[in-house]
Amino acid sequence: MELKMPEISETTEAAVITLWHVAEGAHVAKDQDILEVTTDKATLDIASPYDGVLIKISKKAGEKVEKGDVIAEIQERGR
Amino acid sequence: MRIRDLGIVGYKDAIDLQENVLRRRIENEISDTLILLEHDPVLTLGRMESEASIIDRAFFDKKNIPVIFSDRGGKITYHAPGQLVIYPIVDLREKKRDVSRYIDFLEKTMVRAFDGLGVAAERIADRRGVWIGGKKIAFIGVGVRKWVTFHGACININNDIAPFSRIHPCGEDWIKVTSVREILGRAIEMDMAKKVFADQFIKDLEAEYGIKNAGNI
């Protein structure tokens, strides 16, 4: 499943990925914070919506992301 | 909403306590909490900052003022006793999940609180923080975990603002800063300042987010 950048604000267009808490290949749990993004004055943790394995990081630390951008791919458990 | 006034506290102790309150709020063990404190002298760098914004490192080293990288948003700022720091731990999970709106709210409530102190502060479009006469008097850097807020804002009340000239505040070389003491020409009671900011925050939080004050628990 694609993990898309969620909406964090109606008015803030873009954020920057500051760090990934997990690496490709890691098991991730639903609701586990797996990366952090930052706007000009706020940092936000983004959680995995699924149980599974993080098979691909599509946007690396330092890259700008907007709502709806695919930032990772997670293979759901049992699929 | 409950209020915790930590007084003057070391940076790490304050952050450890905040982490504990944040974790317990996420687990719904406690209600929203407004942490009020003054940090011992410290330079903190937010996620988007580098040490290049410290102009005069020797000035801070000579005074044994530590430089700490923080997980808040924003860039560099200086904290010291006499500066009021507010860390609102507020659960937005069932509210409007909009980080810009929350920062707008923080700025607006601080402008009103300054008014209560007799200081005519303002917001400036496309610039974050709170300003007076083109100088910055309050600074914002927040964190959001599971849509519960942490970190927050710092407000120059009585603190010496000279150290700000040894850094690029917020990573910008043009920003000048001021304080309530500089504007009014006298120091004010910190307890009074805390009460004005806390009361305004609680009132505005209810108006903006419908979060009621349950008193000091």
Contacts between the chains, C-beta under 8 A, distances in Angstrom:
chain1	res1	chain2	res2	distance
A	7	B	97	7.6
A	8	B	97	7.4
A	8	B	98	7.4
A	8	B	99	5.0
A	8	B	144	8.0
A	9	B	98	4.7
A	9	B	99	4.9
A	9	B	100	4.0
A	9	B	101	6.8
A	10	B	98	5.6
A	10	B	100	7.3
A	10	B	101	7.4
A	11	B	98	7.6
A	11	B	100	4.7
A	11	B	101	7.6
A	12	B	99	6.6
A	12	B	100	4.6
A	16	B	48	7.4
A	18	B	47	4.9
A	18	B	48	7.8
A	31	B	146	7.9
A	33	B	145	6.9
A	33	B	146	7.7
A	36	B	47	7.7
A	36	B	71	7.7
A	38	B	46	8.0
A	38	B	47	4.7
A	38	B	48	6.0
A	38	B	73	5.3
A	39	B	73	6.4
A	39	B	99	6.3
A	39	B	100	7.4
A	40	B	48	7.5
A	40	B	73	7.0
A	40	B	74	7.3
A	40	B	128	6.3
A	41	B	73	4.5
A	41	B	74	4.8
A	41	B	103	5.6
A	41	B	128	5.0
A	41	B	140	5.0
A	41	B	141	5.9
A	41	B	142	6.4
A	42	B	72	8.0
A	42	B	73	4.0
A	42	B	99	4.8
A	42	B	102	7.8
A	42	B	103	6.5
A	42	B	141	7.8
A	42	B	142	4.6
A	42	B	143	6.9
A	42	B	144	6.1
A	43	B	46	7.7
A	43	B	47	5.3
A	43	B	71	6.0
A	43	B	72	6.2
A	43	B	73	4.7
A	43	B	142	7.5
A	43	B	143	4.9
A	43	B	144	7.1
A	44	B	99	6.3
A	44	B	143	7.5
A	44	B	144	4.4
A	44	B	145	7.7
A	45	B	144	7.2
A	45	B	145	4.9
A	45	B	146	7.3
A	47	B	146	7.2
